Amino acid sequence: MPVPIFTHPDCLRHDPGPGHPETPARLGVLLEQARAHLGVEVREAGAGSIDDLVDIHPRPYLDSLRAMSARGGGALFLDTVLNDASWAAVLGATGAVRAAVDYAHEGLGHAFAAVRPPGHHALASRGMGFCLVSNALIAARRAQRAGRDRVLIIDWDVHHGNGTQALMEQDPTIRYVSLHQHPWYPGTGMAEERGAGNVFNVPRGPGAPPERYVTDLWAAVAASTTGWRPDLVLVSAGFDAMLGDPLGGFTLEPAHYADLTRRLRERLPHAPIVGLLEGGYIPARLADGVLAHVLALA
């Protein structure tokens, strides 16, 4: 059965402006390639609502995003920019994330949410690093409300998910594993950052053989799941750790993501896997990475 890729058309309307790397083409090329592939099925989700967000982000912050978008947009930081469609994109992404989690929770299989803007840098009351809200925490809390109490988040984006870590590091029901380049933006994610014993950071320098990154990430996944059985696995699936990405210096290829995905399925056969799109800034390469990951879920 084809693996579903959930998305929402408003995710294509968020546009930080000319020359910005987080371009709508990232998602557009991915969806075009996915629709042409027999092994996946692109599904349009309904939009989410602010009620899906308020247990993660304070209402005043969400209201400020909505108001800024309604005014035509603006900049939270130099790299984090809204336009008039950004709030609609946030709700569209929330709906796609929600649909992917519900699909997995209902026992229908693994799933992927092809969404933008990305989310793993978003703090509770502050967007940064192209991110406005935390898609990973939206997914985790949705699953927990449905009864999947333990959630493992694996983040293989080349940048550390400082927002994800900040939002969950004192919550023992969630574990977070991150492989990321260091030193690199945002400058967080050292190995000694352990939260409540539930954070497993793997900071590594650029330019190493890809097998080293895979081996080191897998060792952290194994450590995080020894004696701890997750009910759901979320993958913060950035593909800017691939060779040649302009915003990273790692050396992975699509086959490495497929291998990691298969290993996850074998180690945690009881736990559905939901991938959430994060970074990756060469659209064609991003599409190749996503499809390798999604097809390995089949």
VENDA-V44317 format. One record per residue. RES is the residue in one letter. SS is DSSP state (H for helix, E for strand, L for the rest). PSI is psi in degrees with one decimal (999 if undefined). OMEGA is omega in degrees with one decimal (NA if undefined). Layout:
res:RES ss:SS psi:PSI omega:OMEGA
res:RES ss:SS psi:PSI omega:OMEGA
This chain:
res:M ss:L psi:135.0 omega:-179.7
res:P ss:L psi:144.0 omega:176.6
res:V ss:E psi:130.0 omega:-179.2
res:P ss:E psi:137.2 omega:168.8
res:I ss:E psi:110.4 omega:-179.3
res:F ss:E psi:138.7 omega:178.3
res:T ss:E psi:-178.7 omega:176.6
res:H ss:L psi:138.5 omega:-175.4
res:P ss:H psi:-27.7 omega:-179.8
res:D ss:H psi:-18.0 omega:176.2
res:C ss:H psi:-23.4 omega:177.3
res:L ss:H psi:-15.2 omega:-174.4
res:R ss:L psi:-20.0 omega:175.0
res:H ss:L psi:125.0 omega:-175.0
res:D ss:L psi:106.7 omega:179.8
res:P ss:L psi:-7.1 omega:173.8
res:G ss:L psi:169.3 omega:-177.0
res:P ss:L psi:136.1 omega:176.9
res:G ss:L psi:-6.9 omega:179.8
res:H ss:L psi:136.5 omega:-177.7
res:P ss:L psi:-23.9 omega:-178.3
res:E ss:L psi:70.9 omega:-172.1
res:T ss:L psi:151.6 omega:175.0
res:P ss:H psi:-25.4 omega:179.8
res:A ss:H psi:-25.6 omega:177.2
res:R ss:H psi:-47.6 omega:-179.3
res:L ss:H psi:-37.5 omega:-177.9
res:G ss:H psi:-46.2 omega:178.9
res:V ss:H psi:-41.9 omega:178.1
res:L ss:H psi:-48.9 omega:-177.3
res:L ss:H psi:-36.4 omega:177.7
res:E ss:H psi:-45.7 omega:179.3
res:Q ss:H psi:-38.4 omega:-179.4
res:A ss:H psi:-40.6 omega:-179.2
res:R ss:H psi:-22.1 omega:179.4
res:A ss:L psi:-0.5 omega:-174.7
res:H ss:L psi:129.7 omega:-176.5
res:L ss:L psi:-19.6 omega:-175.1
res:G ss:L psi:-3.6 omega:179.6
res:V ss:E psi:161.3 omega:178.3
res:E ss:E psi:116.7 omega:177.5
res:V ss:E psi:126.6 omega:-179.2
res:R ss:E psi:133.6 omega:177.7
res:E ss:E psi:122.3 omega:178.9
res:A ss:L psi:160.3 omega:169.7
res:G ss:L psi:161.2 omega:179.2
res:A ss:L psi:150.6 omega:172.0
res:G ss:L psi:-169.6 omega:180.0
res:S ss:L psi:169.5 omega:179.1
res:I ss:H psi:-23.8 omega:178.5
res:D ss:H psi:-23.8 omega:176.9
res:D ss:H psi:-12.0 omega:-170.7
res:L ss:L psi:-20.8 omega:-166.3
res:V ss:L psi:-14.4 omega:175.0
res:D ss:L psi:2.3 omega:177.6
res:I ss:L psi:-43.9 omega:-177.3
res:H ss:L psi:134.9 omega:179.3
res:P ss:L psi:144.4 omega:-178.0
res:R ss:H psi:-40.8 omega:179.0
res:P ss:H psi:-37.5 omega:177.4
res:Y ss:H psi:-45.8 omega:179.1
res:L ss:H psi:-41.8 omega:177.8
res:D ss:H psi:-34.9 omega:179.6
res:S ss:H psi:-36.9 omega:175.7
res:L ss:H psi:-45.1 omega:-179.8
res:R ss:H psi:-42.9 omega:-178.8
res:A ss:H psi:-41.1 omega:179.1
res:M ss:H psi:-42.4 omega:177.9
res:S ss:H psi:-40.6 omega:179.5
res:A ss:H psi:-28.0 omega:177.7
res:R ss:L psi:-0.7 omega:-180.0
res:G ss:L psi:-4.0 omega:176.9
res:G ss:E psi:-175.0 omega:-178.2
res:G ss:E psi:177.6 omega:-175.8
res:A ss:E psi:126.5 omega:168.0
res:L ss:E psi:-42.0 omega:172.1
res:F ss:E psi:175.4 omega:179.2
res:L ss:L psi:-32.7 omega:-176.5
res:D ss:L psi:-3.7 omega:-173.6
res:T ss:E psi:99.0 omega:-166.9
res:V ss:E psi:137.9 omega:176.7
res:L ss:E psi:152.2 omega:166.7
res:N ss:E psi:-168.3 omega:-174.8
res:D ss:L psi:-11.3 omega:-180.0
res:A ss:L psi:3.3 omega:-171.6
res:S ss:H psi:-39.2 omega:178.4
res:W ss:H psi:-40.5 omega:175.8
res:A ss:H psi:-37.2 omega:177.9
res:A ss:H psi:-39.6 omega:176.4
res:V ss:H psi:-46.9 omega:-179.5
res:L ss:H psi:-36.3 omega:176.3
res:G ss:H psi:-44.4 omega:177.5
res:A ss:H psi:-41.3 omega:177.9
res:T ss:H psi:-42.8 omega:178.4
res:G ss:H psi:-39.7 omega:179.2
res:A ss:H psi:-40.6 omega:176.3
res:V ss:H psi:-45.1 omega:179.2
res:R ss:H psi:-43.9 omega:-179.0
res:A ss:H psi:-39.6 omega:179.5
res:A ss:H psi:-42.3 omega:178.7
res:V ss:H psi:-43.2 omega:180.0
res:D ss:H psi:-41.1 omega:178.0
res:Y ss:H psi:-47.0 omega:-179.8
res:A ss:H psi:-42.6 omega:-178.5
res:H ss:H psi:-36.4 omega:-178.5
res:E ss:L psi:3.3 omega:175.7
res:G ss:L psi:17.9 omega:-176.9
res:L ss:L psi:-15.3 omega:178.8
res:G ss:L psi:-172.6 omega:176.4
res:H ss:L psi:165.2 omega:-175.8
res:A ss:E psi:168.5 omega:178.5
res:F ss:E psi:142.4 omega:175.4
res:A ss:E psi:111.6 omega:179.3
res:A ss:L psi:95.6 omega:-170.0
res:V ss:L psi:158.0 omega:167.9
res:R ss:L psi:151.6 omega:3.7
res:P ss:L psi:158.3 omega:176.4
res:P ss:L psi:-179.8 omega:-169.7
res:G ss:L psi:-12.4 omega:-164.6
res:H ss:L psi:-6.7 omega:173.3
res:H ss:L psi:-10.0 omega:-174.4
res:A ss:L psi:126.0 omega:174.0
res:L ss:E psi:176.3 omega:-175.8
res:A ss:L psi:-43.9 omega:-174.8
res:S ss:L psi:21.2 omega:-176.7
res:R ss:E psi:125.6 omega:170.3
res:G ss:L psi:151.9 omega:177.5
res:M ss:E psi:166.0 omega:174.5
res:G ss:L psi:40.6 omega:-179.2
res:F ss:L psi:-5.2 omega:-169.7
res:C ss:E psi:142.4 omega:-179.5
res:L ss:L psi:-45.2 omega:177.1
res:V ss:L psi:161.7 omega:-173.9
res:S ss:L psi:98.1 omega:179.1
res:N ss:H psi:-35.8 omega:-179.5
res:A ss:H psi:-42.2 omega:179.2
res:L ss:H psi:-32.7 omega:172.7
res:I ss:H psi:-46.1 omega:-179.5
res:A ss:H psi:-44.9 omega:-177.6
res:A ss:H psi:-45.9 omega:-178.6
res:R ss:H psi:-35.2 omega:175.7
res:R ss:H psi:-45.4 omega:179.7
res:A ss:H psi:-40.9 omega:-178.9
res:Q ss:H psi:-36.5 omega:176.2
res:R ss:H psi:-25.8 omega:179.0
res:A ss:L psi:-3.4 omega:176.3
res:G ss:L psi:2.0 omega:175.4
res:R ss:L psi:91.3 omega:-164.6
res:D ss:L psi:-37.0 omega:-175.8
res:R ss:L psi:125.8 omega:-176.7
res:V ss:E psi:128.2 omega:174.0
res:L ss:E psi:126.9 omega:176.1
res:I ss:E psi:121.9 omega:176.3
res:I ss:E psi:122.2 omega:-174.5
res:D ss:E psi:107.5 omega:179.4
res:W ss:L psi:16.5 omega:168.2
res:D ss:L psi:148.7 omega:-177.2
res:V ss:L psi:-16.9 omega:177.7
res:H ss:L psi:143.2 omega:177.2
res:H ss:L psi:137.4 omega:178.4
res:G ss:L psi:73.7 omega:-176.4
res:N ss:H psi:-34.7 omega:178.8
res:G ss:H psi:-46.7 omega:177.5
res:T ss:H psi:-49.3 omega:-178.2
res:Q ss:H psi:-43.9 omega:-178.2
res:A ss:H psi:-32.4 omega:-176.1
res:L ss:H psi:-16.8 omega:-174.7
res:M ss:H psi:-3.8 omega:-167.0
res:E ss:L psi:-13.9 omega:175.2
res:Q ss:L psi:14.0 omega:-178.5
res:D ss:L psi:104.6 omega:-176.0
res:P ss:L psi:-7.5 omega:177.4
res:T ss:L psi:-8.8 omega:179.6
res:I ss:E psi:136.4 omega:172.0
res:R ss:E psi:145.2 omega:-174.0
res:Y ss:E psi:124.7 omega:176.5
res:V ss:E psi:126.4 omega:-179.2
res:S ss:E psi:122.7 omega:165.8
res:L ss:E psi:127.1 omega:-176.6
res:H ss:E psi:159.1 omega:178.8
res:Q ss:E psi:138.5 omega:176.0
res:H ss:L psi:134.7 omega:-0.1
res:P ss:L psi:139.5 omega:-177.5
res:W ss:L psi:167.2 omega:176.7
res:Y ss:L psi:139.0 omega:1.9
res:P ss:L psi:13.4 omega:176.7
res:G ss:L psi:7.4 omega:179.4
res:T ss:L psi:-179.4 omega:173.2
res:G ss:L psi:35.1 omega:176.0
res:M ss:L psi:156.7 omega:-175.9
res:A ss:L psi:-30.7 omega:-178.6
res:E ss:L psi:-7.3 omega:174.0
res:E ss:L psi:102.1 omega:-172.8
res:R ss:L psi:-4.1 omega:-177.6
res:G ss:L psi:-132.2 omega:175.5
res:A ss:L psi:38.1 omega:-174.9
res:G ss:L psi:11.8 omega:-174.5
res:N ss:L psi:11.0 omega:179.7
res:V ss:E psi:131.4 omega:-176.5
res:F ss:E psi:89.6 omega:-177.7
res:N ss:E psi:140.2 omega:179.7
res:V ss:E psi:79.5 omega:178.3
res:P ss:E psi:132.4 omega:-177.8
res:R ss:E psi:151.1 omega:178.2
res:G ss:L psi:166.6 omega:-178.4
res:P ss:L psi:164.0 omega:167.7
res:G ss:L psi:7.7 omega:178.9
res:A ss:L psi:161.6 omega:173.6
res:P ss:L psi:142.2 omega:-176.1
res:P ss:H psi:-31.9 omega:-179.1
res:E ss:H psi:-29.8 omega:178.5
res:R ss:H psi:-43.7 omega:179.4
res:Y ss:H psi:-43.7 omega:-179.9
res:V ss:H psi:-46.5 omega:-178.4
res:T ss:H psi:-43.4 omega:-177.0
res:D ss:H psi:-39.0 omega:175.6
res:L ss:H psi:-42.9 omega:-176.9
res:W ss:H psi:-35.8 omega:176.9
res:A ss:H psi:-38.4 omega:178.4
res:A ss:H psi:-38.3 omega:175.8
res:V ss:H psi:-44.7 omega:179.6
res:A ss:H psi:-42.8 omega:179.1
res:A ss:H psi:-38.9 omega:-176.4
res:S ss:H psi:-22.5 omega:-175.9
res:T ss:L psi:9.0 omega:174.5
res:T ss:L psi:114.6 omega:-177.5
res:G ss:L psi:13.0 omega:-179.3
res:W ss:L psi:117.6 omega:-172.4
res:R ss:L psi:108.4 omega:178.8
res:P ss:L psi:150.1 omega:175.4
res:D ss:L psi:-15.6 omega:178.5
res:L ss:E psi:141.9 omega:174.0
res:V ss:E psi:124.7 omega:172.8
res:L ss:E psi:134.1 omega:175.0
res:V ss:E psi:113.5 omega:169.7
res:S ss:E psi:93.0 omega:-163.9
res:A ss:E psi:82.0 omega:168.6
res:G ss:L psi:146.8 omega:-178.6
res:F ss:L psi:25.2 omega:174.5
res:D ss:L psi:2.8 omega:170.8
res:A ss:L psi:3.6 omega:177.8
res:M ss:E psi:150.6 omega:179.4
res:L ss:L psi:128.6 omega:175.5
res:G ss:L psi:-6.6 omega:-180.0
res:D ss:L psi:135.6 omega:-176.0
res:P ss:L psi:-15.7 omega:-177.8
res:L ss:L psi:18.0 omega:178.3
res:G ss:L psi:171.2 omega:-178.4
res:G ss:L psi:19.6 omega:176.7
res:F ss:L psi:178.1 omega:-167.6
res:T ss:L psi:20.8 omega:-176.9
res:L ss:E psi:158.6 omega:176.1
res:E ss:L psi:164.6 omega:-179.9
res:P ss:H psi:-36.6 omega:-178.7
res:A ss:H psi:-29.9 omega:179.5
res:H ss:H psi:-36.2 omega:176.3
res:Y ss:H psi:-38.5 omega:176.7
res:A ss:H psi:-42.4 omega:179.6
res:D ss:H psi:-46.5 omega:178.7
res:L ss:H psi:-39.2 omega:179.9
res:T ss:H psi:-44.1 omega:177.9
res:R ss:H psi:-39.6 omega:178.2
res:R ss:H psi:-40.6 omega:177.3
res:L ss:H psi:-45.4 omega:-179.8
res:R ss:H psi:-39.6 omega:-178.1
res:E ss:H psi:-39.2 omega:-178.1
res:R ss:H psi:-34.3 omega:-174.2
res:L ss:L psi:63.2 omega:-173.3
res:P ss:L psi:-18.7 omega:-178.5
res:H ss:L psi:-14.4 omega:-170.5
res:A ss:L psi:121.4 omega:173.7
res:P ss:E psi:152.8 omega:-178.1
res:I ss:E psi:131.2 omega:175.7
res:V ss:E psi:119.1 omega:175.6
res:G ss:E psi:142.6 omega:-180.0
res:L ss:E psi:123.5 omega:-176.3
res:L ss:E psi:130.2 omega:173.2
res:E ss:L psi:-115.0 omega:-174.6
res:G ss:L psi:-172.1 omega:-175.3
res:G ss:L psi:113.2 omega:-162.7
res:Y ss:L psi:14.7 omega:163.8
res:I ss:L psi:104.6 omega:-169.0
res:P ss:H psi:-43.8 omega:-178.6
res:A ss:H psi:-39.3 omega:177.9
res:R ss:H psi:-39.2 omega:175.7
res:L ss:H psi:-47.0 omega:179.7
res:A ss:H psi:-41.6 omega:178.7
res:D ss:H psi:-42.1 omega:180.0
res:G ss:H psi:-44.8 omega:179.0
res:V ss:H psi:-46.5 omega:-177.6
res:L ss:H psi:-36.1 omega:175.8
res:A ss:H psi:-44.0 omega:178.2
res:H ss:H psi:-48.3 omega:-175.1
res:V ss:H psi:-41.9 omega:180.0
res:L ss:H psi:-29.5 omega:175.6
res:A ss:H psi:-13.6 omega:174.4
res:L ss:L psi:-14.6 omega:-173.4
res:A ss:L psi:999 omega:NA
